[in-house]
Amino acid sequence: MPGKPHTVSDVMTRTVATIGRDAPFKDVVSLMEERKVSALPVLEGEGRVIGVVSEADLLLKEEFRDSDPDRFTQRERLDDLAKAGASTAAELMSAPAVTVRANATLAQAARVMARRRVKRLPVVNDENLLEGVVSRSDLLKVFLRGDEELAEEVRHEVVDRLFPLSADHIRVEVTEGVVSLSGWVADDGLAAVAERLARAVEGVVAVHCCLVPASVRSDP
């Protein structure tokens, strides 16, 4: 409770633009422009992910084009300077690639993105073979769920299970993803639990909980 969370496999893109390790610099730029993506998984063999080339990696060539880095910069940004002189995907890529499994929850994928400061993740299987890519925008798709769908899940997975004896006295309303719980409950200690579980339903933006103990309700 609540229901089974969405996983990366539910939202990921399965048709992915990729590049080989020996691809020239200009081919990497051309493919990114053609496919309108900001990063490309680098593959070898039968599709094993060995790294990722991002726009940030490519821009290093421009950053250092007309500069003469001092010793401090040379020491502190050695990897960046090497990429600035790169001519192939293997020399440009960040490796090992930050990846995620298809069965990871959206919350787990979001934490990896935030912690590693990346915008998209290659999705790989146990052999590190590419299965797809998940992006920040993919993770936000759960917020496209309709209000009626959210209300039904909150009603079934939270209210009916937490309050089987007083569920008929609880109203669930959802407007633009914001859940409102109102009514009375026999066990007021579960009101906070209901609020927390409703907030955990994927696609819920916020929760307003106005559940009161049956002992203090005022009947009209």
C-alpha positions as YAML, in Angstrom:
chain: A
units: angstrom
residues:
- id: 1
  name: MET
  ca: [0.00, 0.00, 0.00]
- id: 2
  name: PRO
  ca: [-0.38, 2.11, -2.02]
- id: 3
  name: GLY
  ca: [-0.46, 0.15, -5.29]
- id: 4
  name: LYS
  ca: [2.56, -1.24, -7.04]
- id: 5
  name: PRO
  ca: [4.82, 1.68, -8.04]
- id: 6
  name: HIS
  ca: [5.61, 2.45, -11.64]
- id: 7
  name: THR
  ca: [9.02, 1.30, -12.82]
- id: 8
  name: VAL
  ca: [11.50, 2.59, -15.35]
- id: 9
  name: SER
  ca: [10.25, 0.03, -17.87]
- id: 10
  name: ASP
  ca: [6.83, 1.71, -17.79]
- id: 11
  name: VAL
  ca: [8.12, 5.07, -19.04]
- id: 12
  name: MET
  ca: [11.48, 4.54, -20.75]
- id: 13
  name: THR
  ca: [12.18, 5.09, -24.46]
- id: 14
  name: ARG
  ca: [13.01, 1.77, -26.08]
- id: 15
  name: THR
  ca: [14.19, 3.03, -29.48]
- id: 16
  name: VAL
  ca: [17.47, 4.70, -28.63]
- id: 17
  name: ALA
  ca: [20.05, 6.63, -30.66]
- id: 18
  name: THR
  ca: [23.48, 5.19, -29.90]
- id: 19
  name: ILE
  ca: [27.05, 5.58, -31.12]
- id: 20
  name: GLY
  ca: [30.03, 3.25, -31.42]
- id: 21
  name: ARG
  ca: [33.28, 3.84, -29.57]
- id: 22
  name: ASP
  ca: [35.18, 4.71, -32.78]
- id: 23
  name: ALA
  ca: [32.64, 7.22, -34.06]
- id: 24
  name: PRO
  ca: [34.29, 10.53, -35.06]
- id: 25
  name: PHE
  ca: [33.55, 13.74, -33.13]
- id: 26
  name: LYS
  ca: [31.48, 15.25, -35.95]
- id: 27
  name: ASP
  ca: [29.36, 12.11, -36.27]
- id: 28
  name: VAL
  ca: [28.48, 12.37, -32.58]
- id: 29
  name: VAL
  ca: [27.42, 16.01, -33.00]
- id: 30
  name: SER
  ca: [25.43, 15.22, -36.16]
- id: 31
  name: LEU
  ca: [23.54, 12.34, -34.54]
- id: 32
  name: MET
  ca: [22.64, 14.43, -31.48]
- id: 33
  name: GLU
  ca: [21.30, 17.17, -33.75]
- id: 34
  name: GLU
  ca: [19.42, 14.70, -35.93]
- id: 35
  name: ARG
  ca: [17.77, 12.87, -33.02]
- id: 36
  name: LYS
  ca: [17.33, 15.97, -30.82]
- id: 37
  name: VAL
  ca: [19.00, 14.38, -27.78]
- id: 38
  name: SER
  ca: [21.52, 15.76, -25.31]
- id: 39
  name: ALA
  ca: [23.47, 12.54, -24.76]
- id: 40
  name: LEU
  ca: [24.26, 9.25, -26.50]
- id: 41
  name: PRO
  ca: [25.11, 5.86, -25.00]
- id: 42
  name: VAL
  ca: [28.36, 4.48, -26.38]
- id: 43
  name: LEU
  ca: [28.13, 0.78, -27.25]
- id: 44
  name: GLU
  ca: [30.48, -2.01, -28.16]
- id: 45
  name: GLY
  ca: [29.99, -5.65, -29.08]
- id: 46
  name: GLU
  ca: [26.37, -6.78, -29.06]
- id: 47
  name: GLY
  ca: [25.13, -3.63, -27.36]
- id: 48
  name: ARG
  ca: [27.07, -3.38, -24.12]
- id: 49
  name: VAL
  ca: [27.06, 0.13, -22.68]
- id: 50
  name: ILE
  ca: [30.60, 1.33, -22.03]
- id: 51
  name: GLY
  ca: [29.99, 5.04, -21.58]
- id: 52
  name: VAL
  ca: [27.92, 8.10, -22.42]
- id: 53
  name: VAL
  ca: [28.79, 11.16, -24.51]
- id: 54
  name: SER
  ca: [26.88, 14.30, -23.52]
- id: 55
  name: GLU
  ca: [26.67, 17.83, -24.87]
- id: 56
  name: ALA
  ca: [28.79, 18.89, -21.89]
- id: 57
  name: ASP
  ca: [31.57, 16.56, -23.07]
- id: 58
  name: LEU
  ca: [31.44, 18.03, -26.58]
- id: 59
  name: LEU
  ca: [31.43, 21.64, -25.41]
- id: 60
  name: LEU
  ca: [34.80, 21.24, -23.73]
- id: 61
  name: LYS
  ca: [36.42, 21.46, -27.16]
- id: 62
  name: GLU
  ca: [34.86, 24.90, -27.62]
- id: 63
  name: GLU
  ca: [35.65, 26.02, -24.07]
- id: 64
  name: PHE
  ca: [39.38, 25.39, -24.45]
- id: 65
  name: ARG
  ca: [39.62, 26.25, -28.15]
- id: 66
  name: ASP
  ca: [41.44, 29.59, -27.78]
- id: 67
  name: SER
  ca: [42.64, 29.36, -24.18]
- id: 68
  name: ASP
  ca: [46.01, 28.58, -22.65]
- id: 69
  name: PRO
  ca: [45.17, 26.88, -19.33]
- id: 70
  name: ASP
  ca: [47.41, 27.75, -16.41]
- id: 71
  name: ARG
  ca: [49.03, 25.06, -14.28]
- id: 72
  name: PHE
  ca: [46.20, 25.05, -11.74]
- id: 73
  name: THR
  ca: [43.61, 24.45, -14.46]
- id: 74
  name: GLN
  ca: [45.76, 21.80, -16.07]
- id: 75
  name: ARG
  ca: [46.04, 19.99, -12.74]
- id: 76
  name: GLU
  ca: [42.41, 20.37, -11.64]
- id: 77
  name: ARG
  ca: [40.75, 19.72, -15.01]
- id: 78
  name: LEU
  ca: [43.00, 17.11, -16.52]
- id: 79
  name: ASP
  ca: [40.10, 14.93, -17.70]
- id: 80
  name: ASP
  ca: [38.29, 17.91, -19.25]
- id: 81
  name: LEU
  ca: [41.42, 18.97, -21.13]
- id: 82
  name: ALA
  ca: [41.81, 15.44, -22.47]
- id: 83
  name: LYS
  ca: [38.22, 15.51, -23.74]
- id: 84
  name: ALA
  ca: [38.82, 18.90, -25.32]
- id: 85
  name: GLY
  ca: [41.40, 17.22, -27.52]
- id: 86
  name: ALA
  ca: [39.27, 14.17, -28.25]
- id: 87
  name: SER
  ca: [38.36, 13.08, -31.76]
- id: 88
  name: THR
  ca: [36.31, 9.91, -31.12]
- id: 89
  name: ALA
  ca: [33.40, 8.87, -28.91]
- id: 90
  name: ALA
  ca: [35.68, 6.65, -26.81]
- id: 91
  name: GLU
  ca: [37.88, 9.65, -25.99]
- id: 92
  name: LEU
  ca: [34.89, 11.90, -25.30]
- id: 93
  name: MET
  ca: [32.68, 9.63, -23.23]
- id: 94
  name: SER
  ca: [32.20, 9.58, -19.50]
- id: 95
  name: ALA
  ca: [32.91, 6.06, -18.26]
- id: 96
  name: PRO
  ca: [31.75, 3.90, -16.72]
- id: 97
  name: ALA
  ca: [28.23, 4.99, -17.68]
- id: 98
  name: VAL
  ca: [25.72, 5.82, -14.96]
- id: 99
  name: THR
  ca: [22.91, 3.34, -15.67]
- id: 100
  name: VAL
  ca: [19.70, 2.01, -14.18]
- id: 101
  name: ARG
  ca: [17.76, -1.26, -14.41]
- id: 102
  name: ALA
  ca: [14.33, -1.51, -15.99]
- id: 103
  name: ASN
  ca: [12.76, -2.75, -12.74]
- id: 104
  name: ALA
  ca: [13.96, 0.26, -10.72]
- id: 105
  name: THR
  ca: [11.18, 2.49, -9.41]
- id: 106
  name: LEU
  ca: [10.81, 6.01, -10.75]
- id: 107
  name: ALA
  ca: [11.86, 7.33, -7.35]
- id: 108
  name: GLN
  ca: [15.06, 5.28, -7.47]
- id: 109
  name: ALA
  ca: [15.86, 6.55, -10.97]
- id: 110
  name: ALA
  ca: [15.17, 10.14, -9.90]
- id: 111
  name: ARG
  ca: [17.56, 9.79, -6.97]
- id: 112
  name: VAL
  ca: [20.32, 8.46, -9.24]
- id: 113
  name: MET
  ca: [19.82, 11.38, -11.64]
- id: 114
  name: ALA
  ca: [19.92, 13.92, -8.83]
- id: 115
  name: ARG
  ca: [22.91, 12.36, -7.07]
- id: 116
  name: ARG
  ca: [24.95, 11.93, -10.25]
- id: 117
  name: ARG
  ca: [23.71, 15.16, -11.86]
- id: 118
  name: VAL
  ca: [22.65, 13.62, -15.15]
- id: 119
  name: LYS
  ca: [19.54, 14.26, -17.26]
- id: 120
  name: ARG
  ca: [19.07, 10.78, -18.71]
- id: 121
  name: LEU
  ca: [20.11, 7.23, -17.89]
- id: 122
  name: PRO
  ca: [20.76, 4.24, -20.14]
- id: 123
  name: VAL
  ca: [18.61, 1.32, -19.04]
- id: 124
  name: VAL
  ca: [20.56, -1.94, -19.01]
- id: 125
  name: ASN
  ca: [20.01, -5.60, -18.16]
- id: 126
  name: ASP
  ca: [22.16, -7.89, -16.04]
- id: 127
  name: GLU
  ca: [24.73, -8.20, -18.85]
- id: 128
  name: ASN
  ca: [24.93, -4.40, -19.19]
- id: 129
  name: LEU
  ca: [23.22, -4.59, -22.59]
- id: 130
  name: LEU
  ca: [21.14, -1.57, -23.54]
- id: 131
  name: GLU
  ca: [17.36, -1.89, -23.22]
- id: 132
  name: GLY
  ca: [16.35, 1.77, -23.44]
- id: 133
  name: VAL
  ca: [16.86, 5.24, -22.04]
- id: 134
  name: VAL
  ca: [14.94, 7.08, -19.33]
- id: 135
  name: SER
  ca: [15.01, 10.87, -19.07]
- id: 136
  name: ARG
  ca: [13.83, 13.47, -16.58]
- id: 137
  name: SER
  ca: [10.77, 14.12, -18.72]
- id: 138
  name: ASP
  ca: [9.93, 10.40, -18.69]
- id: 139
  name: LEU
  ca: [9.91, 10.40, -14.89]
- id: 140
  name: LEU
  ca: [7.41, 13.28, -14.91]
- id: 141
  name: LYS
  ca: [4.88, 11.31, -16.97]
- id: 142
  name: VAL
  ca: [3.18, 10.03, -13.81]
- id: 143
  name: PHE
  ca: [1.95, 13.57, -13.20]
- id: 144
  name: LEU
  ca: [-0.14, 13.27, -16.36]
- id: 145
  name: ARG
  ca: [-2.46, 10.80, -14.62]
- id: 146
  name: GLY
  ca: [-6.04, 12.06, -14.52]
- id: 147
  name: ASP
  ca: [-7.76, 13.25, -11.35]
- id: 148
  name: GLU
  ca: [-10.35, 10.47, -11.54]
- id: 149
  name: GLU
  ca: [-7.65, 7.81, -11.79]
- id: 150
  name: LEU
  ca: [-5.80, 9.28, -8.80]
- id: 151
  name: ALA
  ca: [-9.00, 9.52, -6.76]
- id: 152
  name: GLU
  ca: [-9.81, 5.89, -7.48]
- id: 153
  name: GLU
  ca: [-6.35, 4.74, -6.39]
- id: 154
  name: VAL
  ca: [-6.40, 6.80, -3.20]
- id: 155
  name: ARG
  ca: [-9.90, 5.52, -2.40]
- id: 156
  name: HIS
  ca: [-9.03, 1.87, -3.05]
- id: 157
  name: GLU
  ca: [-5.42, 1.67, -1.87]
- id: 158
  name: VAL
  ca: [-5.51, 4.06, 1.07]
- id: 159
  name: VAL
  ca: [-9.00, 4.79, 2.41]
- id: 160
  name: ASP
  ca: [-10.63, 1.39, 1.94]
- id: 161
  name: ARG
  ca: [-7.65, -0.42, 3.43]
- id: 162
  name: LEU
  ca: [-6.91, 1.88, 6.34]
- id: 163
  name: PHE
  ca: [-10.52, 2.53, 7.32]
- id: 164
  name: PRO
  ca: [-12.62, -0.50, 6.36]
- id: 165
  name: LEU
  ca: [-15.31, 0.39, 8.92]
- id: 166
  name: SER
  ca: [-15.57, 4.11, 8.25]
- id: 167
  name: ALA
  ca: [-14.60, 4.40, 4.57]
- id: 168
  name: ASP
  ca: [-18.16, 5.49, 3.67]
- id: 169
  name: HIS
  ca: [-17.69, 8.56, 5.87]
- id: 170
  name: ILE
  ca: [-14.56, 9.74, 4.03]
- id: 171
  name: ARG
  ca: [-14.62, 11.87, 0.91]
- id: 172
  name: VAL
  ca: [-11.76, 11.75, -1.60]
- id: 173
  name: GLU
  ca: [-11.52, 14.64, -4.06]
- id: 174
  name: VAL
  ca: [-8.71, 15.36, -6.52]
- id: 175
  name: THR
  ca: [-8.24, 18.61, -8.42]
- id: 176
  name: GLU
  ca: [-5.21, 19.12, -10.67]
- id: 177
  name: GLY
  ca: [-3.42, 16.33, -8.81]
- id: 178
  name: VAL
  ca: [-4.12, 17.79, -5.35]
- id: 179
  name: VAL
  ca: [-5.88, 15.28, -3.08]
- id: 180
  name: SER
  ca: [-8.35, 16.39, -0.41]
- id: 181
  name: LEU
  ca: [-9.37, 13.92, 2.30]
- id: 182
  name: SER
  ca: [-12.32, 14.93, 4.46]
- id: 183
  name: GLY
  ca: [-14.72, 13.24, 6.84]
- id: 184
  name: TRP
  ca: [-14.42, 11.40, 10.12]
- id: 185
  name: VAL
  ca: [-12.51, 8.34, 11.24]
- id: 186
  name: ALA
  ca: [-12.79, 6.05, 14.23]
- id: 187
  name: ASP
  ca: [-9.02, 5.97, 14.80]
- id: 188
  name: ASP
  ca: [-7.63, 9.50, 14.57]
- id: 189
  name: GLY
  ca: [-4.10, 8.13, 14.85]
- id: 190
  name: LEU
  ca: [-4.39, 6.83, 11.29]
- id: 191
  name: ALA
  ca: [-5.18, 10.23, 9.76]
- id: 192
  name: ALA
  ca: [-1.48, 11.12, 9.46]
- id: 193
  name: VAL
  ca: [-0.81, 7.68, 7.96]
- id: 194
  name: ALA
  ca: [-3.54, 8.25, 5.36]
- id: 195
  name: GLU
  ca: [-2.03, 11.59, 4.42]
- id: 196
  name: ARG
  ca: [1.44, 10.07, 4.00]
- id: 197
  name: LEU
  ca: [0.19, 7.13, 1.92]
- id: 198
  name: ALA
  ca: [-1.94, 9.37, -0.30]
- id: 199
  name: ARG
  ca: [1.10, 11.56, -0.94]
- id: 200
  name: ALA
  ca: [3.04, 8.43, -1.97]
- id: 201
  name: VAL
  ca: [0.60, 7.66, -4.79]
- id: 202
  name: GLU
  ca: [2.48, 8.40, -8.01]
- id: 203
  name: GLY
  ca: [1.10, 11.46, -9.75]
- id: 204
  name: VAL
  ca: [-0.20, 13.14, -6.60]
- id: 205
  name: VAL
  ca: [0.99, 16.75, -6.35]
- id: 206
  name: ALA
  ca: [-0.09, 17.49, -2.76]
- id: 207
  name: VAL
  ca: [-2.48, 16.27, -0.06]
- id: 208
  name: HIS
  ca: [-4.87, 18.25, 2.13]
- id: 209
  name: CYS
  ca: [-6.03, 16.07, 5.01]
- id: 210
  name: CYS
  ca: [-9.10, 17.18, 6.98]
- id: 211
  name: LEU
  ca: [-9.96, 13.90, 8.66]
- id: 212
  name: VAL
  ca: [-11.31, 14.30, 12.20]
- id: 213
  name: PRO
  ca: [-12.01, 11.82, 15.01]
- id: 214
  name: ALA
  ca: [-15.58, 10.59, 15.20]
- id: 215
  name: SER
  ca: [-15.72, 11.86, 18.79]
- id: 216
  name: VAL
  ca: [-15.37, 15.51, 17.75]
- id: 217
  name: ARG
  ca: [-17.37, 15.59, 14.53]
- id: 218
  name: SER
  ca: [-20.30, 17.97, 14.39]
- id: 219
  name: ASP
  ca: [-23.36, 16.65, 12.61]
- id: 220
  name: PRO
  ca: [-25.57, 19.17, 10.80]
...
